[in-house]
Amino acid sequence: MKFWEQLKQSISGNNNNQYVANTVNVYESLAKEEELEQGIVSSIFQYVIENCKKNQQTPKAMPEKVLKMKIGINFKTVEEKEEIIEFCRLASDKIALIEKAFSELDGDDQNDIHSYILGKYCKNKHKKISNIDNFYALCDDFIPIKQKGNPKVEHIAKSFVLFFFQDCTIFEKTQEEKCISTLQLKLDF
């Protein structure tokens, strides 16, 4: 018997403990919600893995100052910048969840995902669409067809794209990021 069920049974005989029973229901709902979100993250990764194959390393969280500079480079209007900043704010906990799940993948799967999302980004970029339109197109690309229209899945898909925006896989890099990439490339050879 689950812990929650045992707890409910142990308090069900006492009318004064209805508050406790309601609290247990709230915690049980939160646990189910987190399990659902982890499942969505896993399904997006699986969806991408099934549709790709290639190379790169596990990213690290981007400092806020660099993130703001990167947003400034990639999004032109104040409205676009504010939109992306708000998405980053709303997605911070989901990005952490994605980063954790991504770091647990083996190196080949990480490389496949980096290559796949970079390829999608570059394909859109060559179509000469704006960066904000490219962002939304990428978000749509990472929603499994049967999940389109599901707000939770769409939020996590935006978080997924923002994760790769922050790790410099997609969109233009800041000058500092370009220097680090160049240095890393020289060290690899």
Solvent accessible surface area in square Angstrom, and as a share of the most:
residue,aa,sasa,rsa
1,M,141,0.63
2,K,125,0.53
3,F,131,0.55
4,W,64,0.22
5,E,79,0.36
6,Q,94,0.42
7,L,52,0.26
8,K,69,0.29
9,Q,115,0.51
10,S,85,0.55
11,I,22,0.11
12,S,87,0.56
13,G,78,0.75
14,N,71,0.37
15,N,142,0.73
16,N,136,0.70
17,N,43,0.22
18,Q,110,0.49
19,Y,170,0.65
20,V,59,0.34
21,A,20,0.16
22,N,73,0.37
23,T,42,0.24
24,V,5,0.03
25,N,65,0.33
26,V,85,0.49
27,Y,118,0.45
28,E,27,0.12
29,S,66,0.43
30,L,106,0.53
31,A,50,0.39
32,K,121,0.51
33,E,67,0.30
34,E,116,0.52
35,E,131,0.59
36,L,96,0.48
37,E,24,0.11
38,Q,69,0.31
39,G,39,0.38
40,I,14,0.07
41,V,1,0.01
42,S,55,0.36
43,S,48,0.31
44,I,1,0.00
45,F,8,0.03
46,Q,92,0.41
47,Y,57,0.22
48,V,0,0.00
49,I,29,0.15
50,E,119,0.53
51,N,67,0.34
52,C,22,0.13
53,K,139,0.59
54,K,141,0.60
55,N,105,0.54
56,Q,89,0.39
57,Q,142,0.63
58,T,43,0.25
59,P,12,0.08
60,K,158,0.67
61,A,77,0.60
62,M,24,0.11
63,P,84,0.53
64,E,114,0.51
65,K,151,0.64
66,V,15,0.09
67,L,21,0.11
68,K,107,0.45
69,M,79,0.35
70,K,0,0.00
71,I,3,0.02
72,G,33,0.32
73,I,66,0.34
74,N,1,0.00
75,F,2,0.01
76,K,146,0.62
77,T,70,0.41
78,V,105,0.60
79,E,127,0.57
80,E,31,0.14
81,K,60,0.25
82,E,106,0.48
83,E,52,0.23
84,I,1,0.00
85,I,75,0.38
86,E,71,0.32
87,F,39,0.16
88,C,12,0.07
89,R,149,0.54
90,L,82,0.41
91,A,1,0.01
92,S,70,0.45
93,D,87,0.45
94,K,20,0.08
95,I,15,0.08
96,A,58,0.45
97,L,36,0.18
98,I,1,0.00
99,E,43,0.19
100,K,121,0.51
101,A,15,0.11
102,F,0,0.00
103,S,57,0.37
104,E,119,0.53
105,L,40,0.20
106,D,87,0.45
107,G,43,0.41
108,D,104,0.54
109,D,30,0.16
110,Q,13,0.06
111,N,24,0.12
112,D,5,0.03
113,I,0,0.00
114,H,3,0.01
115,S,28,0.18
116,Y,42,0.16
117,I,0,0.00
118,L,68,0.34
119,G,40,0.38
120,K,55,0.24
121,Y,10,0.04
122,C,44,0.26
123,K,129,0.55
124,N,13,0.07
125,K,90,0.38
126,H,140,0.63
127,K,124,0.53
128,K,178,0.76
129,I,62,0.32
130,S,51,0.33
131,N,35,0.18
132,I,19,0.10
133,D,76,0.39
134,N,1,0.00
135,F,2,0.01
136,Y,76,0.29
137,A,31,0.24
138,L,0,0.00
139,C,4,0.03
140,D,79,0.41
141,D,44,0.23
142,F,0,0.00
143,I,6,0.03
144,P,22,0.14
145,I,137,0.70
146,K,193,0.82
147,Q,66,0.29
148,K,103,0.44
149,G,60,0.57
150,N,55,0.28
151,P,108,0.68
152,K,51,0.22
153,V,1,0.01
154,E,60,0.27
155,H,54,0.24
156,I,1,0.00
157,A,0,0.00
158,K,43,0.18
159,S,0,0.00
160,F,1,0.01
161,V,0,0.00
162,L,1,0.00
163,F,7,0.03
164,F,0,0.00
165,F,2,0.01
166,Q,23,0.10
167,D,27,0.14
168,C,26,0.16
169,T,11,0.07
170,I,1,0.00
171,F,10,0.04
172,E,64,0.29
173,K,57,0.24
174,T,0,0.00
175,Q,127,0.56
176,E,92,0.41
177,E,14,0.06
178,K,93,0.39
179,C,75,0.45
180,I,106,0.54
181,S,47,0.30
182,T,67,0.39
183,L,105,0.52
184,Q,87,0.39
185,L,104,0.51
186,K,141,0.60
187,L,126,0.63
188,D,99,0.51
189,F,197,0.82
